[in-house]
């Protein structure tokens, strides 16, 4: 039984790694899109800190408050590249060639997700480095840093799978990029940039219970050594739910698109 399982798993893992390498090479060729996904969060951080920060009272230095939200926004921007890449594969006919080589949909999509996660990790590191230069001063312990990193990576993987599903659903790369606007918008009606209690009352319920808010509150609490309670577990539950729905939808959509 173990030999049979090994013969099944090893080719699938090899195919996934090969597809990951392909997606990373494609990212290196599409430098403008990668730079854009990295620069937009940096520009947003500068705009909020230096243009609006002086007018927003959060009870602490605004750079300290806003950086966790920018890290999440960075992931949302980066996911758009994944959606476009998947859509281009579906439109360009390369999928038929992969299938003739016995490369399955799981390996192809896993390659896109792995490359997306790596890109997002690099852009997150860049944003964090610039944040430290402009005054962000986290006080997290090594354990808190590890916990914050784990939560953020879980979100990066989940949103990358969601972007892959969007890329399969969209009928063109342009439409895929447009769909991901909604993911980029989600951090705004949350605690990313202003406290929720400063928003209109009718918006509180959505802002309190959407997936991005517990993620941001977890990152903020862990990085600033503040109490977090069960918020990290709520964030991880959202990530697991998004990933479960996205991977299931991706499998169904891939089969529908490749009949």
Helices and strands as residue ranges (DSSP letters): H 2-29, H 31-46, I 47-52, G 53-55, H 62-92, H 94-100, H 105-133, H 142-169, H 173-179, H 181-185, G 196-198, H 201-209, H 211-223, H 231-257
